[in-house]
């Protein structure tokens, strides 16, 4: 799934996205490049189990930004 890809159901065309930001406690610079690679793989695997897609992953030493695409009918409050 790409950032601009649209999905469709029988009577609708949609592109549902969530922007999630993870921040370390006290904004400490604890995320190393190796850890960011592991986090990206872990998030992608978990989201695939939920029928979601990791569209974009950006991380630095403190915040990690995820752009997640999810199908219609999936309630984002229950993605846990």
N, C-alpha and C positions, 0 to 999 in steps of 0.2 A: 504494500500500500504506500503510495506517495502522498506528499502534502496536498496535492491538488486533485487526487483521484476521488471520484464520486462513486458512491454505492447506490444501489437501487433495490427497491422492493416492488411489489405488484402495482402500487399506486404512488410511489414517492421516489425522489432522488435526493440523496442526502450525503453530507460529509460531517460526521460528528467527531470532534476533537477535544481532548483534555490537555491542558498545559499544567504540568505538575512540577513543583520546585521542592527539592530536598536541600536543607541547609544543616550543616553540622552544628552541634551545640556550641554556643558562644562564638560561632562563626570561626572556629579554629581551622587552620589550613592543614587538614589531615588527609585529604584525598590525593593519593599519588597517581601517576599515569597508569601503573599496573592495576591499582585498585579500580580506577575508572573503567578499564577494559573489562574487569571481572563484573563490575556493576552493570555495565551495558549488556553483557551476556545474560546475567541473572534476570534483569528486567525484561529482556526480550523473551526469555523462556517462560517466565511467569505470565506475561501478557498473552503469549500464544496459547497457554492453557485456558485463559479466559476468553478466547476468540477475539482478542484485541491485537493491535499491531503497534510496535514501537516505530514511529515515523522519523523522529529526530531525537538525538541524545547529545547534549552538550554539557560538559563538566569542566570544572576548574578545581583549584585547591579548596574551595569552599562550597559553592552551590552546584547542584546538578539539576539541569532542566530536561524534562521529558515532554515530548509531544506524542500523544497517544491517540490513535484512531480506534473507534469501537463501533460495532454494528448497532443498527436500530433495534430497540427492544432490550438492550442491555442497560440496566440502571447503574449509572456510575457510582451511586452511593453503596451499591452492593458488590463492588469490585474489591473484595477483601479476602 
